[in-house]
Amino acid sequence: MENWNMDLSTYTPPLGLTVISWVSIGVAVLASLWLTFDIVYRRGWRSMMAVMIPVYIINALYLWPITVWTYIKYGRPELPSKKIEDGAEESEEDPLLHSNHRMDHSEGNTGGEPRCGGSETVTDPRSGHHGHSMGHGGGVHQHPHGMSANQPTFATITIATCHCGAGCVLGDIIGEWLIYRSGATIGGSMLYAAFIVDFVLALAFGIVFQYFSIAPMAGDYGWKTILRSAKADFLSLTFFEIGLFGWMAIFDLWIFDQKLGMNTMTYWFMMQIGMFFGHWTGFPINWLLINKGIKEACA
């Protein structure tokens, strides 16, 4: 990958690996496009936490089977009602439904708890209790501390890890192109330069994703939440990059002997594999961060 002088950029990976790379990247792109279409078609911005829209779309580029499954099962918004499709005023809707629908965006002690996925937080009119989740099956589930009651821990932690993953994907794509175009090296190796640039950019993007995940649910948009987001993302991103950077070193230094250029689809297939590994090295720390209350459990 790194030491990509012009003579090395002409290296051609094996045909079979090239075909697999195109198929893998192609399927991931199609999954990302389908998620984009489905969210737009279902007017996802009406019920989903805003940050989850790019998180789902971006994570499909490397973790598409799990991302699509999680979205369909726990984050997919309901189809818009006929009134909404016809452009009817929301004031024509039942006042209780209107109130429940809007509670996704409430803050602080207003009685609602924003949700990161398509399920809505509602008020149970029979008991007057707040903070209940209406699942896809229509039942009311109470939220225990830290985790959502209407989904398994696996889904909750997966989505928390995907916030970090989205920042990593953006940071790595931009960082790799910057290194490739500038030819920057550290100790004569572009690999080490890429580690630093990718990490810094991924951290910056990751903090943004964490902030817009934590702030709406905590009801705090100030410096306290920025610092909390930075703390959460630094830890989760570091563990994510352990998997990604470890694989980058393996495929660059040992498998391809620094001959694989970033201008090949195989290179991005290798990065896709690395991000998959990164998701799982980041999974345990996200479980810990949620249990310690540093990150919000959302899905």
N, C-alpha and C positions, 0 to 999 in steps of 0.2 A: 504494500500500500504506500509506504512513505518513501523517501528517496526516489520520487517519481521524476526522474529526468526524462527528456524526450525519448531516449532510446528505450527506457523501461516502459513508457506508456504504450508501446506497440505490442506488449506481451498479450498473447491471446489465450484465454483460459480454455480448458477442454470443452469440446462441443456439448457433451452431455451435461456438464455443469452449467454451461451457458443457457441451455434450454430450460433446465430446472430453475435457474435464476429468473429468467423471464416469466416463467409460469408463476413462481412464488410472488414476485413483485406485482405481476398483473392481477392475480387473484386478490391481493391485498388492496390494490388501487380500486378494483371493482367493489370490494366490500366497503371501502371508505366512501365511494361515490353513492352506493346504495344507502348507507347510513345518512348521508347528506340529503338525498332525495326523500327518504322516509321521514326525517325530522321536519323538513320543509313541508312535505305533504300533510303531515299531521299537526302542523302549527306548533312544533315542539317548544317554541319560545314562550308559549302561553302557560305551560305547566312545568317545564324543566328549569332547573337552575341554569342560568345562562352559560356558566363556565363548562357545564357538562357537554354542551353541543360540540365545541372544538375538541374536548377531551376524547369523546367517543370517536369522532372522525379521524383524529390524528393517530390514536392508538390502534386503529384498524390497520394501519400501514405496516405494523410488525406483529400485532397480537390479534389478528382479525378473527380467528375462531372463537376465542374467549370473549373478545370485545362484542362481537355480534350477538353471542349467546347472552351475555350479561345485559346488553341493551334490550333485546327482545323480551327477556324474562323479567327484568327489574326496572328498566329505564324507559321503555317505549311509551310515549304518550298515547292517550286514547285518540281515536279519530275525532275531528271537530264535529260539533253538532250541526244539524242542517241550518239552524239560525245563524251560526257563525259563518258557515260557508256562503250563505246568501247575503251576508253583510248586515244582518240585523243588529240593532243596538243591544249591548249587553244588559242594558237596563230592563229589557223585556224578559230576561231570564228570571227564574225563581230567585228571590233575594238570598235565601240560604245557600243555594248552589253558587251564586255569584260570590258570596263571602268566602265559601270554602275554596273556590278556585283561586281567589286572590291571596289566600293565606300562605301560598308558597313563597310570597315575596315579603312577608311581614318580618319585623325585627323585634329584638328585645323582648318585652313583656306584653306584646300585642296579642299573644295567645297562639301564634302560629310558629311552626318550625320549618324553614325552607328545606326542601328536599333536593338532592342532587340528581335524581332520576325523574321518571315520569309519574311516579306515585305522588299523590297529593297529601298534604297534612290537613286534617279537618278537625272541626269541633263536633263532638258527639252531642247532638241536641237533647238526648235523653238524660245525660249525666252532667252536662256543662263542663266536662273535662276537656282540656286542650292537649295538643301534642300527640294525637292519635293518627295513625297512617291508614289510608284507604288503599288497600292492595288491589291488584287487578281482578281478584275474585269478588270484590265488593265488600269484604268483611273489614271490620275495624280492628286494628291491632294496636296494642299499647307499646310505646317505645321504652324499653329498659335503658338504664344508663349506659352510654357508650356505643351500643349497637342497636341496629334496627330490628324489630321483632318480626317483620314480615319478609325477611330474607336471610339466608345462611351467612355465617361469618365469612365464608370463602368469597361470596359476592361483594360484601362490604369491604374487605381488605383488597380485593382485586381492583375495585373502583378507586380506592384511596391510592393504590400504587400507580394507577393509570394517570392520576394528576401529575405525579413525578415523571411518568413515561412520556407524557405529552411535551413537557418541557425539554426532556432529553432528546426527543426526536427533532424538535425545532432547532435546539442548540447544536446537535451533531450535524444536521444537514447544512446549516449556515457555517458552522465552524470548519467542517471538512472542505467546503468550497473555498473558504478564505485561505486555509492552509495550502490547498492545491493551487490556487491562483497566485498567491504571494510567494510560494516556495519557502516559507519560513521553516527554520529548523532549530532544534535544541540539541547540542552535542552532536551535530551532524545528522540528526534523524528528524524527519518530519513527523514520525509517530509520536515522539515525546511532546513536540509542539502541539500536535492535535489533541493530546490528552489535556493540556492546559486550556487551550482555546475552547474545546468542546465542553469542558467542565464549567468554565466561567459562564459561557453563553447558556448552557443548560440550566445552571443555577439561577440565572436571571429570569429566564422564561418560567422555570419551575416555581419561583417565588410568586410570580404573577398568578399562575394557576392555583397555587395554594391559597393565596390571599383571597381570590374571588370564590374559593370554596369555603374558607373559614369565616370570612367577614359576614356574609349574609346570615349564616346560622348562628354566629355569636352575637350579631347585632352591634358589632364594633368595627368601624371603618378607619380607626386611627392608627397611631404608631405602634400601639400595643399589639394589634393584629399583624402589622407588618413584621414586627420582630418575631412574633409567634410563627408566622408563615416562613420566615427565613430559617428559624430554628428547625422547624419540621422538615422543610425542603432540603436543608443542608444534610441532615441525617439520612433521609430517604434517598436523596440523589446520590450521596456517596456510596451507599450500598447498591443502588442500581448500577452505578458506573463500575463497581467492582466486577460485576458480571460482564458488562459491555467491554470495558477496557481490557479485561483478562482475555476475552475472546479475540479482540482486535490484535493483541500482541501475539496470540497463537497463530491466527491465520496470516498475519503480515510477516512475522519473523520466521516461522517454522514451516507453515504449509506452502506459502507462495514465495518465500525468500525475498520479500520486499519487491516483488515484480508486478504485483496486481495493482493496476491503476484505478483511480477513482472514476475514470471515464468508461468503466465496464459495468455491465449489469451484475456481473458476479460479485464485484466489490460491494454493491448495495445489498445483494443477497446475504453476503457475509455480515454486513452491518445489521440486517434484519434479524439474523440468527443471534448476534450479540445483544441486541435489544431484548430479544426473547429471554436470553439468559439473565439479562439485567432485571427484567421484571421479577424473576424468581429469587434473585439475590436481594431484591428490595422488598419482597413480600413480608419476611419476618419482622423487619424494622418497622414497617407500616402497621403491622398488627400491634407491636409494642407501643408505638406513638399514639394509636387510637386508645389503647387501654390505659395509657398514662394521661389521656386528655389533652395531649399536645395537638393532635389532629382531630377533626370532627369526623365521626362516622356518618357517611352520606352515600346514598345510592338511590 
